[in-house]
């Protein structure tokens, strides 16, 4: 059972100026923008108390703020490049004691996985940070989250002077295991080769195929695994896409 004093806030990071697929977070996925799919799936996590969207003050992101306002989602706007600052200020405003970092390009993220990482965080307390993205990475790409205390976020915000890393929020924490208490959550089966994130048109086509099959966003990642086992050719839709996210960020963990 979670301590009653913990306020767990999911912060969904979203922007319109993605390089390989501009405007992807508002791209339609069977009648709902991708951001809406991410929020709908994330809010079903039993351990999260509140979910907000964190976008930037850039004009390009006005459409995200407008969609949030029309759809009833809380939206915080902050620095475009310094996403760590944006997260810190959003967490401060919404009085988070524990922050769950979610990205808006992962419309297949599963609430079960979110709860699993949060549960592991408390089961191995005291911790500063837990994730399912660190080596050995076993979950499908696009189902990763970060869980960290507000205190760890504040230390990173104050001390990280690497502008490139501040765009990714959490590297300062997981690159300093001598300073922070860190846990990686792994699965018993390595499915890290599965590509469920959206960076390209091919990725979007794959996700749309999944949603067209289910006709809803309440399917679980285990249901999706079963469907993909029966339809392995679906993975060929984006099988040639290469991840451009700097995996080197994990160096030194």
CORDADA-V967974 format. One record per residue. N is the residue number from 0. RES is the residue in three letters. SS is DSSP state (@ for helix, = for strand, . for the rest). PHI is phi as a letter, one per 30 degrees, with the letter a starting at -180 (none if undefined). OMEGA is omega in whole degrees, 0 to 359 (none if undefined). Layout:
n-><N | N>
res-><RES | RES>
ss-><SS | SS>
phi-><PHI | PHI>
omega-><OMEGA | OMEGA>
This chain:
n-><0 | 1 | 2 | 3 | 4 | 5 | 6 | 7 | 8 | 9 | 10 | 11 | 12 | 13 | 14 | 15 | 16 | 17 | 18 | 19 | 20 | 21 | 22 | 23 | 24 | 25 | 26 | 27 | 28 | 29 | 30 | 31 | 32 | 33 | 34 | 35 | 36 | 37 | 38 | 39 | 40 | 41 | 42 | 43 | 44 | 45 | 46 | 47 | 48 | 49 | 50 | 51 | 52 | 53 | 54 | 55 | 56 | 57 | 58 | 59 | 60 | 61 | 62 | 63 | 64 | 65 | 66 | 67 | 68 | 69 | 70 | 71 | 72 | 73 | 74 | 75 | 76 | 77 | 78 | 79 | 80 | 81 | 82 | 83 | 84 | 85 | 86 | 87 | 88 | 89 | 90 | 91 | 92 | 93 | 94 | 95 | 96 | 97 | 98 | 99 | 100 | 101 | 102 | 103 | 104 | 105 | 106 | 107 | 108 | 109 | 110 | 111 | 112 | 113 | 114 | 115 | 116 | 117 | 118 | 119 | 120 | 121 | 122 | 123 | 124 | 125 | 126 | 127 | 128 | 129 | 130 | 131 | 132 | 133 | 134 | 135 | 136 | 137 | 138 | 139 | 140 | 141 | 142 | 143 | 144 | 145 | 146 | 147 | 148 | 149 | 150 | 151 | 152 | 153 | 154 | 155 | 156 | 157 | 158 | 159 | 160 | 161 | 162 | 163 | 164 | 165 | 166 | 167 | 168 | 169 | 170 | 171 | 172 | 173 | 174 | 175 | 176 | 177 | 178 | 179 | 180 | 181 | 182 | 183 | 184 | 185 | 186 | 187 | 188 | 189 | 190 | 191 | 192 | 193 | 194 | 195 | 196 | 197 | 198 | 199 | 200 | 201 | 202 | 203 | 204 | 205 | 206 | 207 | 208 | 209 | 210 | 211 | 212 | 213 | 214 | 215 | 216 | 217 | 218 | 219 | 220 | 221 | 222 | 223 | 224 | 225 | 226 | 227 | 228 | 229 | 230 | 231 | 232 | 233 | 234 | 235 | 236 | 237 | 238 | 239 | 240 | 241 | 242 | 243 | 244 | 245 | 246 | 247 | 248 | 249 | 250 | 251 | 252>
res-><UNK | UNK | UNK | UNK | UNK | UNK | UNK | UNK | UNK | UNK | UNK | UNK | UNK | UNK | UNK | UNK | UNK | UNK | UNK | UNK | UNK | UNK | UNK | UNK | UNK | UNK | UNK | UNK | UNK | UNK | UNK | UNK | UNK | UNK | UNK | UNK | UNK | UNK | UNK | UNK | UNK | UNK | UNK | UNK | UNK | UNK | UNK | UNK | UNK | UNK | UNK | UNK | UNK | UNK | UNK | UNK | UNK | UNK | UNK | UNK | UNK | UNK | UNK | UNK | UNK | UNK | UNK | UNK | UNK | UNK | UNK | UNK | UNK | UNK | UNK | UNK | UNK | UNK | UNK | UNK | UNK | UNK | UNK | UNK | UNK | UNK | UNK | UNK | UNK | UNK | UNK | UNK | UNK | UNK | UNK | UNK | UNK | UNK | UNK | UNK | UNK | UNK | UNK | UNK | UNK | UNK | UNK | UNK | UNK | UNK | UNK | UNK | UNK | UNK | UNK | UNK | UNK | UNK | UNK | UNK | UNK | UNK | UNK | UNK | UNK | UNK | UNK | UNK | UNK | UNK | UNK | UNK | UNK | UNK | UNK | UNK | UNK | UNK | UNK | UNK | UNK | UNK | UNK | UNK | UNK | UNK | UNK | UNK | UNK | UNK | UNK | UNK | UNK | UNK | UNK | UNK | UNK | UNK | UNK | UNK | UNK | UNK | UNK | UNK | UNK | UNK | UNK | UNK | UNK | UNK | UNK | UNK | UNK | UNK | UNK | UNK | UNK | UNK | UNK | UNK | UNK | UNK | UNK | UNK | UNK | UNK | UNK | UNK | UNK | UNK | UNK | UNK | UNK | UNK | UNK | UNK | UNK | UNK | UNK | UNK | UNK | UNK | UNK | UNK | UNK | UNK | UNK | UNK | UNK | UNK | UNK | UNK | UNK | UNK | UNK | UNK | UNK | UNK | UNK | UNK | UNK | UNK | UNK | UNK | UNK | UNK | UNK | UNK | UNK | UNK | UNK | UNK | UNK | UNK | UNK | UNK | UNK | UNK | UNK | UNK | UNK | UNK | UNK | UNK | UNK | UNK | UNK | UNK | UNK | UNK | UNK | UNK | UNK>
ss-><. | . | . | . | . | . | . | = | = | = | = | = | = | . | . | . | . | . | . | . | . | . | . | @ | @ | @ | . | = | . | . | . | . | = | @ | @ | @ | @ | @ | @ | @ | @ | @ | . | . | . | . | . | . | . | = | = | = | = | = | = | = | . | . | @ | @ | @ | @ | @ | @ | @ | @ | @ | @ | @ | @ | @ | . | . | . | = | = | = | = | . | . | . | . | @ | @ | @ | @ | @ | @ | @ | @ | @ | @ | @ | . | . | . | . | = | = | = | = | = | = | . | . | . | . | . | . | . | @ | @ | @ | @ | @ | @ | @ | @ | @ | @ | @ | @ | @ | . | . | . | . | . | = | = | = | . | . | . | . | . | . | . | . | . | = | . | . | . | . | = | = | = | = | @ | @ | @ | @ | @ | @ | @ | @ | @ | @ | . | . | . | @ | @ | @ | @ | . | . | . | . | @ | @ | @ | @ | . | . | . | . | . | . | . | = | = | = | . | . | . | . | . | . | . | . | . | . | = | . | . | . | . | . | @ | @ | @ | @ | @ | @ | @ | @ | @ | @ | @ | @ | @ | @ | . | . | . | . | . | . | @ | @ | @ | @ | @ | @ | @ | @ | @ | @ | . | @ | @ | @ | @ | @ | . | . | . | . | . | . | . | . | . | . | @ | @ | @ | @ | . | . | .>
phi-><none | d | e | d | d | d | c | c | c | d | c | c | d | b | a | c | c | d | d | d | b | e | i | d | d | c | d | d | b | h | j | b | d | e | e | d | d | d | d | d | d | d | d | d | d | d | d | d | d | a | b | b | c | c | c | c | d | d | e | d | c | e | d | d | d | d | d | e | d | d | c | i | c | d | b | c | c | b | d | d | d | d | d | d | d | d | d | d | d | d | d | d | d | c | h | d | c | b | c | c | d | b | c | d | c | b | d | c | e | c | d | d | d | e | d | d | d | d | d | d | e | d | d | c | e | d | b | c | a | b | a | c | c | d | d | d | d | c | d | e | d | j | b | d | b | b | b | b | d | d | d | d | d | d | d | d | e | d | c | d | c | c | d | d | d | d | d | c | i | c | e | e | d | d | d | b | d | d | c | c | d | b | b | c | c | c | c | d | c | d | c | d | d | d | c | c | c | b | b | b | d | d | d | d | d | d | d | d | d | d | d | d | d | d | i | a | c | c | d | c | d | d | d | d | e | d | d | d | d | d | b | d | d | e | d | d | e | b | d | d | d | c | d | c | d | d | d | d | e | d | e | j | d>
omega-><183 | 176 | 185 | 182 | 183 | 173 | 185 | 184 | 173 | 179 | 182 | 183 | 186 | 176 | 181 | 190 | 175 | 190 | 186 | 179 | 183 | 178 | 188 | 186 | 176 | 175 | 183 | 171 | 179 | 171 | 180 | 178 | 182 | 179 | 178 | 178 | 179 | 181 | 181 | 180 | 184 | 184 | 177 | 174 | 185 | 187 | 182 | 180 | 185 | 179 | 176 | 173 | 176 | 178 | 185 | 177 | 179 | 181 | 181 | 183 | 175 | 182 | 177 | 180 | 180 | 179 | 179 | 181 | 181 | 185 | 176 | 178 | 175 | 182 | 175 | 180 | 182 | 185 | 182 | 185 | 182 | 184 | 175 | 177 | 179 | 180 | 181 | 182 | 177 | 179 | 178 | 182 | 184 | 170 | 179 | 169 | 175 | 184 | 174 | 181 | 181 | 178 | 189 | 179 | 180 | 185 | 176 | 174 | 187 | 179 | 178 | 180 | 177 | 181 | 181 | 180 | 179 | 178 | 179 | 178 | 181 | 181 | 181 | 181 | 4 | 177 | 173 | 188 | 172 | 181 | 171 | 182 | 185 | 176 | 356 | 182 | 185 | 183 | 177 | 175 | 183 | 177 | 183 | 172 | 173 | 176 | 180 | 179 | 176 | 180 | 178 | 177 | 181 | 178 | 179 | 181 | 182 | 195 | 183 | 181 | 178 | 185 | 180 | 181 | 180 | 176 | 185 | 169 | 193 | 184 | 181 | 181 | 186 | 174 | 180 | 180 | 176 | 183 | 185 | 178 | 193 | 177 | 169 | 179 | 181 | 175 | 181 | 180 | 179 | 177 | 184 | 179 | 181 | 185 | 182 | 179 | 181 | 174 | 187 | 177 | 179 | 177 | 180 | 179 | 178 | 181 | 178 | 178 | 179 | 182 | 177 | 180 | 184 | 180 | 182 | 178 | 181 | 178 | 180 | 178 | 178 | 174 | 179 | 177 | 179 | 181 | 181 | 176 | 179 | 181 | 184 | 180 | 177 | 182 | 178 | 182 | 179 | 183 | 182 | 182 | 178 | 183 | 178 | 175 | 185 | 177 | 178 | 177 | 182 | 180 | 177 | 179 | none>
